[in-house]
Amino acid sequence: MRKLLMLSVLLLTATVSLQASANLPDFASLVAENSVSIVNITTRQQAPQRSGAEQRDIEELLRQLRPDGAPPMDPEAMPGRPRGGVGSGFVMSSDGYIITNHHVVANADSITVTLTDRREYTAEIIGTDELSDVALIKIDAEGLRSVSFGDSEEVRVGEWVLAIGSPFGLEFSAAAGIVSAKSRNVPSRGPANYVSFIQTDVAINQGNSGGPLFNLEGKVIGINSQILSSTGGSNGISFAIPSNMALNVLEQLRESGSVSRGLLGVLIKDVDHALSMAFNMPRPYGAFVDEVQPGSPAEEAGVQNNDIILAFNGITIEQSSQLPFYVGQIRPGSSADLTIMRDGDTLELPVVVGALPGSDQAFGGERPAAPRGNSLALSVGELDPGLQGEVPALAQGGVQIEQLRDGPGRRAGLATGDAIVALNHQPVRNVADFNRVMESLPENGFVPVRVVRDGRGTTLVVELL
């Protein structure tokens, strides 16, 4: 009986193991079918000329190495050492057009492309786009095997993906993983982010940049671009440029060598829990409009400060980082539709998209006196009248924060020098307005505060406890 029980356990274990193996994807076939389209990219860049101060420092160092004080060799004869880099790419079309990253080929003096059969070609840059980190280069070759593209909008979190590239210069290496997130805004790229990245746990390292990310159908759904790492090596968090966005950029690069992008002209941020509560939303989503730029397409369309953009051309905006991504795909001069929430109502606004770049505004002036205390643990004073003519966002007046103590205001992110122009959805033109609104504030809950900081408007939410 005991032997029969052990045999049953072994058979069950073997069955489960076979079933698990049967469900694993066939990466070998995928690699065999697509690796011929992958290329290795090597770049060379001459070191920049030394400045006069650097040259004198080298001369002094060389003199110190000789007892007689004479330099052992002429520093003018010491050429700068060329710099090199490696990356990956893949064939876009059979006539030699190749896709890679902007940062792989930027500032390169020479670019060498190596195919899987070890043929080498010198490549020329057709065009690069720093904002998307996409570049298009070309080699003098015909009959190349090109990749097929998939729809990056259809990618699902949890599905298998495969990357082929040259990590650390090791040519044509494959690595598999899953999609771990979508619509990622990489912090290092700052707020002006025009790529909504696909995040994966594929082992991407230096040299993988510019290589393709395949789905199980063997179609490219992304271009590997960045990693998030404290060591410089793979930590299981990598980012790929979605294929749909990349193809839009590549089409423009092939046509004109440059890229034009749509612009709304709004400063936005995520709708967090506090903002959703303050604006009576069922859940946090959308892009909160902190400020509409004067003369922008958004202003002409009727977008206002404190609007929440819920959708762009019918596409729901879950995080604010998605909005510049989708707007950037629209050619300047094209029409688009905005779905916004304003004072609890949902509105549809048509907008004619403008072109990047936008403009910034400066803010300055002396700080007025006469501070006054209040229950938000801050003191305010009258706004300098001169600022109202200099800063459009202060044209209707406001009050300025003079002192800030520990309390709700500081916890919400208010800062000394901020100009408050609205409190709890009510305009604040002077200290009298501010005091009047303060008296009507609830004892607890979420209260929006509209401030102007460095010439730009933003709305912060204070939680009253």
C-alpha positions, 0 to 999 in steps of 0.5 A, a space after each residue: 500500500 505504501 509503495 502504491 501511494 508513493 507511486 501515485 505521488 510520483 505520477 501526479 508530480 510528473 503529470 503536473 510537471 508535464 502540464 507546466 512544460 506544455 504551457 510554456 511558450 516556445 521561445 526557441 522558434 520565436 528566436 530562430 524566426 526573428 533573430 536574422 532581423 536583429 543588428 548590433 550597433 557600434 558607435 565611435 566618437 572622437 573625444 572633445 578638444 581640451 580647453 586651455 585650462 585643461 591643457 595647462 593642467 596637463 603641462 604642469 602635471 607632466 613637468 612634475 614628472 620630470 626632475 628638470 621640469 621639462 615635460 616628457 612629451 608635447 601635450 599637443 601631440 597627445 590625441 584625445 582617446 576616441 569613445 565607443 558605444 554599443 547598442 542594438 537595432 532591428 531592420 524596419 524594411 528590406 532596403 536597409 532602414 534600421 530602428 534603434 534608440 536616439 541615445 545609442 547614435 546621438 553625437 556619434 562620428 561613425 556608426 557600424 551595423 553588424 548583421 547576424 551573418 557578420 556582414 558589416 555596414 557603415 550607417 547614416 542617420 536619417 533622423 533622431 528624436 530625443 523626446 521619444 528616444 527613437 532613431 532611424 538609420 540606414 545602411 546600403 543593403 537590399 533584401 534584408 529580413 524585416 520585422 513585423 509590428 504588433 499593436 502595442 495598445 493590445 498588450 496585456 499586463 502579464 503576457 510573455 515577451 522576448 527581447 533580442 539584443 547585445 547586452 554588454 556587447 554580447 551579440 544577439 542574446 535573447 531574454 524572456 519575461 512578462 509585461 509587468 505594467 503599462 503606461 509608465 512615466 519614467 521619473 528620470 524623463 521629467 514632467 514633459 514625458 511624451 512616451 507612455 512606456 511598457 514596463 517588463 521584467 525582461 533582463 535588459 542591460 547596457 547594449 540592449 538599448 534599441 533592440 526589439 521587444 516581441 510578443 509570442 506571435 513574433 511581432 514587435 510591440 516595443 523598442 527597449 529603451 531604459 532600465 531602472 537600476 541602482 547598479 547599472 545592471 538589470 534589476 528586473 525593471 525595464 522600459 520599452 517604447 510602445 510600437 504604435 508611438 514609435 511607428 508614428 515617429 519613424 514615419 515622420 523621420 523617414 519623410 522629413 528627418 524630424 518630428 512634429 508633435 501636438 500641444 494642448 498648452 496645459 500644466 497637468 498632474 495626477 488626480 490623487 485621492 484627495 483631489 478626487 474627494 475635493 472635486 466629488 469624483 467617483 474615483 481618482 483618474 484623469 489629468 488635473 489642469 493646474 494651469 492653462 497657458 495664455 493663448 494656447 489651443 486649450 485656452 481657445 477651446 475653453 479649457 479652464 484651470 481646475 478642469 479634469 481631462 477625463 478622455 482625449 479622442 475617446 481614450 480614457 486618461 487614467 494617469 496624467 502621463 498618458 495625456 502628453 503621450 496621446 496629444 503628441 501623436 496628433 499632428 499640429 493643426 489636427 482636430 481632437 475631442 476633449 472630455 472634461 469634468 468641471 464643477 461636477 458636470 461632464 463636457 465635450 470640447 473640440 480643440 485644434 491641436 497646436 505644436 511644441 514647444 510651449 513657453 514658460 513664464 517668470 515670477 518676481 517681485 518684493 513680498 508684501 507685509 502685513 501678515 495675518 494668521 488663520 486656522 490653516 497654520 499660515 499667515 498671509 498678506 496683501 499681494 503686491 499690486 505690481 505683480 498683477 500686471 506682470 503675472 497673468 495668473 494674478 491679474 484678478 488679485 490674491 494674497 501671499 503666504 508670509 509665514 507657514 507653521 506646521 499644520 494642514 497647509 504645510 502638509 499639503 505642500 503650500 510654501 512661503 511665497 505662494 500666492 493664493 488666488 482661490 480657496 475651496 472653489 471661491 476666488 480670493 482677491 485680497 485678505 478680506 476675501 481670504 478671511 471671509 472664505 476661511 470662516 466658511 470652511 468645514 471643520 474637516 474634509 478636503 479643501 482645494 487651494 489654488 496657488 500661483 508659484 513661480 508664475 504658474 498656477 497649481 491646485 493643492 488639496 488641504 486635509 482638515 482634521 
